[in-house]
Amino acid sequence: MLGRTTLKRHAILVDRMAAQAGIDLQEAAMRGRITIAEIEDAVLRCTGCAQPCACENMLDRMDLPAGQVPDFCRNSEVLSELRK
């Protein structure tokens, strides 16, 4: 079972990656573009990533152009759909 600290860390990463992609997850949920369950699934997918530190560092350094999500992101497909 995943601990609260791990889930919180990855929830923050999902939110930051969405913001990097130009997506406000709260707004998307309020508009019905994504459900809370789908956001929970995105967080769980993120917990399966072997390199969360690399992701955090990349987001901290702002290494990607605005609106872009790295191909290795386990949520790139979901975020890509939300950008449409």
N, C-alpha and C positions, 0 to 999 in steps of 0.2 A: 504494500500500500504506500502511496506517495504521501509525503508529509506536507503540512501546510506551507512550510518555507519553500519547498520545491515548487509547489503549485503556484504560489504567489510570484516566485521568480519568473516562471514561465508565462504566467498571465501578463506580467509586465513586459516580457519580451514580445509576446504576441501583439500587445497593444502598441508597443514601440515600432514593431515591424509594419503593422497596419498604418501607423502614422507616416512611416517612411514611404509607404506606397500611396500616401495621400488619402487614406481612409480613416474616418472617425467611426470606430466600431460602435460606440453608443448611438450615434446618429443613424448608422446603418441598421441597428437593432430596432430603434424607434420607428424607422420607416418600413420595417418588415423585410429588409433585404437579407438579414441574417437573424437566426434565432439564438436565444441564450444557449440552447443545447449545442448549436453549431459552434458557438464561441468556446464552450466547454470542450468540445471535441478538438478544436484548434489548439487549445492549451495542452490537452493530453498528447496530441501529436508532437507538440513542441518538447514535451518532457522526454520523448524518445530520441531527441537529438543528442549526438555524442559530443557536440562542440558548442554548448551554450556560451562559454566564455568568448569564443571567437565571434559569435554573433553579437554579444554585448560590446566587445571591443570595436567591431565594425560599425555598429550603430553610434557608439560614443565618438568615433573618429569621423563619422559621416562620410564613409568611403564610397558610398553609392550615390549616383545622381538621384535627385528627387523623383519619386514615383516608381523607382526600380526596387525590386526585391531579388535577392540572390537566388539562383537556380537551386541551390542546396536546401533552401528553406522548405521544411515539411508542409508549410501552409501557403506556398507560392501559388498553387492552383486556386485555392479559396480566395486569396487576396486578389488574384488576377480577375476572377469572376466579379468580385465586388467593385473593381475599378471600372467595369463596363457600364 
